[in-house]
Amino acid sequence: MPHHVVVDGSNIATEGRSLPSLAQLNEAVMAFMAEHPDALITVVVDATFGHRIDAKEVKEFDEAVAEESEAVVQQMMGFKGKR
């Protein structure tokens, strides 16, 4: 039975870096998918993510957010989650 995994994409994309990298995030998610092929994965990034990645990655990011699959979710500015 598939399990649902929610990934903090902002943290993974920025690990060891000062600015996030979509390529780094993709690499980490793909590696996880290879080990857990039945997992349903949702990647959540913060509202500023698309403005902080390299300009070469923006189109790919925007397309991923726009997909109907909801595999990548970008939080809206001002969103307050439960703590």
C-alpha positions in Angstrom: 0.0 0.0 0.0 1.4 3.4 -0.9 2.3 5.9 1.8 2.2 9.6 1.6 5.4 11.6 2.3 5.5 15.4 2.7 8.9 16.9 1.9 10.1 20.2 3.2 11.5 21.3 -0.1 12.8 24.6 1.0 15.1 23.0 3.6 16.4 20.3 1.3 17.0 22.7 -1.5 19.1 25.0 0.8 21.0 22.3 2.7 24.7 23.3 2.6 24.0 26.4 0.5 23.0 30.0 1.0 20.4 30.0 -1.7 18.1 27.1 -2.7 18.7 24.9 -5.7 15.9 23.3 -7.6 18.4 20.8 -9.0 19.5 19.8 -5.5 15.9 19.3 -4.5 15.1 17.3 -7.6 18.1 15.1 -7.0 17.1 14.4 -3.4 13.4 13.6 -4.3 14.5 11.4 -7.2 16.8 9.4 -4.9 14.0 9.0 -2.4 11.6 7.9 -5.1 14.1 5.3 -6.3 14.2 3.8 -2.8 10.5 4.1 -2.2 8.8 3.7 -5.6 5.3 3.3 -4.1 5.4 6.5 -2.1 3.1 9.4 -2.9 5.3 12.5 -2.5 4.3 16.1 -2.0 7.0 18.7 -1.9 6.2 21.9 0.0 8.3 25.1 -0.5 7.9 28.5 1.0 6.5 31.5 -0.8 9.8 33.0 -1.6 11.3 29.9 -3.1 10.7 30.8 -6.8 12.3 34.2 -6.3 15.5 32.8 -4.6 16.4 29.9 -7.0 18.7 30.5 -10.0 16.9 32.2 -12.9 17.6 29.2 -15.1 15.4 27.0 -12.8 12.4 29.4 -12.5 10.5 28.1 -15.6 10.9 24.4 -14.5 9.7 25.4 -11.0 6.7 27.4 -12.2 5.7 24.5 -14.4 5.9 22.0 -11.4 3.8 24.3 -9.2 1.2 24.7 -12.0 0.8 21.0 -12.6 -2.5 19.5 -11.6 -0.7 16.6 -9.7 0.0 18.8 -6.7 3.4 17.2 -6.4 4.9 20.6 -5.6 3.0 23.0 -3.4 4.1 26.6 -2.7 2.8 28.2 0.4 1.2 31.6 0.1 2.8 34.7 1.7 1.4 35.2 5.2 0.3 31.5 5.6 0.4 30.5 9.3 0.7 26.9 10.0 0.0 25.1 13.3 2.8 24.7 15.7 
